[in-house]
């Protein structure tokens, strides 16, 4: 109950994205409650960067596992996720009721234009981290070209990861072992074809490396290009909702699931996107040190990250084309971008609200 109640309360107030979530956990659980040491906390942070799934959510699971074993893992994860899912589902139902009201469209358009600013900021931040070498920059450029020619985003990202894995194995063939098989298994899962909401989000949750912002790149390939269930405009709305609610950004899946299939669709998408994280943490927590010392896995991750950033660039370009269709949307996007970069650390929540207000004002004038 100690584990569940802490993360349940935390889930209601965890605004600010993964970096803020992790900083708050470090302050509360390492410094104040002393559940674990600083080094143990850093080890778990390193692990979350080496496996698929939402980073801050997986950190809550690691904290729960460390404190209370397997039961603690599940209680921590469920406690943290539940508030975000509940709030997002309520927002989805409410949003569905007001989106067609007279006068609501300019506000929604303003929100969509504002969202582009912090997506662009995420690309710049992740790009600086991912572009570690010349070969990675080349791979990123090739990934953009592949997207331009219509190659599925998941295949682009995982194909880059497999390339990085093979390069690392070529340098150290004696260390292939288990870590060579794991990405191949993930690749096989990604190639499976299904039209069911749960399986689509299960697949995405199984191969989603890096920031929660990378989610929209995967969704673009699966739900827009492959199935035509969403538009780029729908996807930006979902990203906005994910930013305005506390907890994991991947609660965006709840909103999209509801849009696709009502409450049952929201539940199915939520279970699908988060289930792999529980399983990865459960299976791999005991071998965190071996993961961090694996050159093939690190290489796989480096190539996946740069390809993910490249895909985000291409998808953002497509989103911008569909959203910035007049001078008002262009002005809102430009102002939001300037504000976001001028006031460092400003919550995306205020950017979103400001975009909606500016959209209404411009239309009124």
Secondary structure, DSSP 8 states (H G I E B T S, - for coil): -HHHHHHHHHHHH--S-HHHHHHHHIIIIIIIS-SS-HHHHHHHHHHHTTSSS-HHHHHHHHHHHHHHHHHHHHHHHHHHHHHHHHHHHHHHHHHHHHTTSTTHHHHHHHHHHHHHHHHHHHHHHHHHHH--SHHHHHHHHHHHHHHHTT--HHHHHHHHHHHHHHHHHHH-GGG-HHHHHHHHHHHHHHH-----HHHHHHHHHHH--S-GGGHHHHHIIIIIIIS----HHHHHHHHHHHHHSSS-GGGHHHHHHHHHHHHHHHHHHHHHHHHHHHHHHHHHGGGHHHHHT-HHHHHHHHHHHHHHHHHHHHHHHHHHHHH--SHHHHHHHHHHHHHHHHSTT--HHHHHHHHHHHHHHHHH-
